């Protein structure tokens, strides 16, 4: 017996029984040494309430409470120029946009997903139950010539604000008042101008662009005019005035239908 045990210890491939407690210790050591794989950024389940808290504590300093803007751009829009969908927003939150915005390296995958979900929610107003019929509203929109100034789903002219996503940006009360009293809500950057040349010709329209020496105007027919200020006799600016006529003679039903149609414009088609 003694000889057999000595021989087995000398053999390199001999199997020596390992006590149970030693096996458990070895298993724990292997688990501790095994690589830990991070959850995929696209698989994380977001929590919008958590995202709101994180945004308010870490993002609002630049982007404003509610994403209204500040040192950073406003985020309460249905479509962001550098992040068109939620996965793209997650990437921007995680990696940043250097040098203006640092990446949120301190946030977990789930926290990044939650902030992105909250930012996405900022750009869309809640769906409202409205009395009008969107299909009948589309007919009112066409009959009143709205497409002569507005683009909706790729159809129309672009002299007025685009309406393709207006239902996601504006609630029904805003839409209704904008139709009846257009001057109540003039978009930022929108300006009606009358430019009179030294020859006495007046060009009226909306300002497309301007620098210290020139101004560019789009007239009611959609024609583009680039004028040198040195060649103008007068340049009149109509601050706070909309180029849209007030549709205050619509019947209650027509107005309800038109508001319902505009509220239904929530995504590109």
C-alpha positions in Angstrom: 0.0 0.0 0.0 2.8 2.4 0.9 4.6 1.6 -2.4 1.5 2.2 -4.5 0.8 5.6 -2.9 4.4 6.7 -3.4 4.2 5.7 -7.1 1.0 7.5 -7.6 2.4 10.7 -6.2 5.4 10.5 -8.5 3.3 10.0 -11.7 2.7 13.4 -13.3 -0.8 12.4 -14.6 -2.0 10.8 -11.4 -5.5 12.0 -10.2 -5.4 13.1 -6.6 -8.7 13.6 -4.8 -9.4 17.3 -4.0 -11.4 18.1 -0.8 -14.9 19.7 -1.5 -14.0 23.0 0.2 -11.0 23.4 -2.0 -13.2 22.8 -5.1 -15.6 25.5 -4.0 -12.7 28.0 -3.5 -11.3 27.2 -6.9 -14.7 27.8 -8.6 -15.0 31.2 -6.9 -11.5 32.1 -8.0 -12.4 31.2 -11.6 -15.6 33.3 -11.6 -13.7 36.2 -10.1 -11.1 36.0 -12.8 -13.6 35.6 -15.7 -14.2 38.7 -17.9 -17.4 40.7 -17.2 -19.2 41.7 -20.4 -21.0 45.0 -20.3 -24.6 45.2 -21.4 -25.1 46.3 -25.0 -26.1 50.0 -25.1 -29.0 49.1 -27.4 -30.4 46.5 -25.0 -30.7 48.6 -21.9 -34.3 49.3 -20.8 -34.7 53.0 -20.0 -36.5 54.6 -17.1 -37.8 58.0 -18.2 -38.3 59.2 -14.6 -34.7 58.3 -13.8 -33.6 60.0 -17.0 -35.4 63.2 -16.0 -33.6 63.3 -12.6 -30.2 62.7 -14.2 -30.9 65.3 -16.9 -31.9 67.9 -14.3 -28.8 67.3 -12.2 -26.2 66.9 -15.0 -27.5 68.3 -18.3 -29.8 71.2 -17.5 -27.0 73.6 -16.6 -26.2 73.8 -20.4 -29.5 72.7 -22.0 -32.0 74.3 -19.6 -34.7 72.8 -17.4 -37.0 70.9 -19.7 -34.4 71.1 -22.5 -35.4 74.7 -23.4 -31.8 75.6 -24.2 -29.1 77.8 -22.7 -25.4 77.5 -23.2 -26.3 74.4 -25.1 -28.9 74.0 -27.8 -32.6 73.5 -27.1 -33.6 69.8 -27.0 -37.4 70.1 -26.8 -37.8 69.4 -30.5 -39.1 66.3 -32.3 -35.9 66.0 -34.4 -32.4 66.9 -33.3 -29.8 67.8 -35.9 -27.1 65.6 -34.5 -29.2 62.7 -33.2 -32.2 61.7 -35.3 -33.4 58.7 -33.2 -33.1 57.4 -29.7 -30.0 55.2 -30.3 -28.2 58.2 -31.8 -29.1 60.2 -28.7 -27.7 57.5 -26.5 -24.4 57.7 -28.5 -24.2 61.4 -28.1 -24.9 61.2 -24.3 -22.3 58.5 -23.9 -19.6 59.9 -26.2 -20.4 63.6 -26.2 -19.7 66.0 -29.1 -16.2 67.4 -28.6 -15.1 70.0 -27.8 -18.5 71.5 -26.8 -20.0 68.6 -24.9 -18.1 65.9 -22.9 -19.2 62.3 -22.8 -21.1 61.0 -19.8 -18.5 58.4 -18.9 -19.8 58.3 -15.3 -23.2 57.0 -16.2 -24.1 53.3 -16.5 -25.6 51.9 -19.7 -29.1 52.0 -18.2 -28.6 55.6 -17.0 -27.5 56.7 -20.5 -30.5 55.0 -22.0 -32.8 56.7 -19.5 -31.4 60.1 -20.2 -31.8 59.5 -24.0 -35.4 58.4 -23.5 -36.2 61.5 -21.5 -34.6 63.8 -24.1 -36.6 62.0 -26.8 -39.8 62.6 -24.8 -39.0 66.3 -24.6 -39.6 66.8 -28.3 -43.1 65.4 -28.4 -46.3 66.7 -26.9 -48.9 64.3 -25.6 -51.5 63.0 -28.1 -54.8 64.8 -27.4 -58.4 63.7 -28.0 -59.8 66.3 -30.3 -63.3 66.9 -31.7 -62.3 67.4 -35.3 -61.7 64.9 -38.1 -58.1 65.0 -39.5 -59.2 63.9 -43.0 -61.7 66.7 -43.2 -59.1 69.0 -41.8 -56.7 68.0 -44.7 -59.5 69.1 -47.1 -59.8 72.5 -45.3 -56.0 72.9 -45.4 -56.0 72.4 -49.2 -59.0 74.5 -49.8 -57.6 77.5 -47.9 -54.3 77.4 -49.9 -52.1 76.6 -46.9 -49.6 74.7 -49.0 -48.8 77.9 -50.9 -46.7 78.9 -47.8 -46.2 75.8 -45.7 -44.6 72.4 -46.4 -46.3 69.3 -44.9 -44.9 65.8 -45.6 -42.9 67.1 -48.5 -45.8 69.0 -50.2 -46.0 72.7 -50.5 -43.8 75.8 -50.5 -41.4 76.8 -47.8 -42.0 80.5 -47.1 -43.7 79.8 -43.8 -42.7 77.4 -41.1 -42.7 73.7 -42.0 -45.6 71.7 -40.6 -44.5 68.1 -41.2 -43.9 67.5 -37.4 -46.0 70.4 -36.0 -48.4 68.0 -34.2 -45.4 66.6 -32.1 -44.2 70.2 -31.3 -47.4 72.1 -30.6 -50.5 71.3 -28.6 -54.0 71.9 -29.9 -54.5 75.2 -28.1 -51.4 76.6 -29.7 -52.4 75.4 -33.2 -55.9 76.9 -32.8 -54.7 80.3 -31.7 -52.0 80.4 -34.4 -54.7 79.9 -37.1 -57.0 82.5 -35.7 -54.4 85.0 -34.5 -51.1 84.4 -36.4 -49.4 87.4 -34.9 -49.6 85.9 -31.4 -46.9 83.4 -32.2 -44.2 84.6 -34.6 -41.4 82.1 -34.9 -37.9 83.1 -33.8 -35.9 84.4 -36.7 -39.0 85.1 -38.9 -39.0 88.6 -40.1 -41.1 90.4 -42.8 -39.3 93.2 -44.6 -39.9 95.9 -47.2 -36.8 96.9 -49.2 -37.0 100.0 -51.4 -34.3 100.5 -53.9 -32.8 103.8 -55.0 -34.9 103.5 -58.2 -38.1 103.4 -56.1 -38.8 99.6 -56.5 -40.1 97.9 -53.3 -39.5 94.3 -52.7 -41.5 92.7 -49.9 -41.1 89.3 -48.3 -39.4 87.3 -45.6 -35.8 87.7 -44.6 -33.8 84.6 -45.7 -30.4 85.9 -44.6 -28.5 89.1 -43.8 -25.0 90.4 -43.1 -23.7 93.9 -42.6 -23.6 94.6 -46.4 -26.4 92.6 -48.0 -29.9 91.2 -47.3 -31.6 88.2 -48.9 -35.4 88.2 -49.3 -37.9 85.6 -50.5 -41.1 87.3 -51.9 -44.6 85.9 -51.9 -44.1 84.2 -55.2 -41.1 82.3 -53.9 -38.5 84.4 -55.8 -35.2 85.0 -54.1 -33.7 88.5 -54.1 -30.2 89.4 -52.9 -29.8 93.2 -52.4 -26.9 95.4 -51.4 -27.8 97.7 -48.5 -25.8 100.5 -50.1 -28.3 100.4 -53.0 -31.4 100.7 -50.9 -33.3 103.9 -50.1 -35.2 102.3 -47.2 -35.3 99.0 -45.4 -38.4 98.5 -43.2 -38.6 95.6 -40.7 -41.9 94.4 -39.4 -41.0 92.9 -36.0 -43.6 90.5 -34.5 -45.8 90.4 -37.6 -46.7 87.2 -39.3 -47.1 86.9 -43.1 -50.0 84.5 -42.5 -53.5 85.9 -42.8 -55.9 85.4 -39.9 -58.3 82.6 -40.6 -60.9 84.0 -38.1 -63.9 83.4 -40.4 -63.7 79.6 -40.4 -66.7 77.9 -38.9 -66.3 76.1 -35.6 -66.4 72.7 -37.4 -63.8 73.8 -40.0 -61.5 75.1 -37.3 -61.9 71.8 -35.3 -61.1 69.7 -38.4 -58.1 71.9 -39.3 -56.6 71.7 -35.8 -57.2 67.9 -35.7 -55.3 67.6 -39.1 -52.4 69.7 -37.9 -52.2 67.8 -34.6 -52.0 64.5 -36.6 -48.8 65.6 -38.3 -46.3 64.0 -35.9 -43.9 62.2 -38.2 -42.5 62.3 -41.7 -44.5 60.2 -44.2 
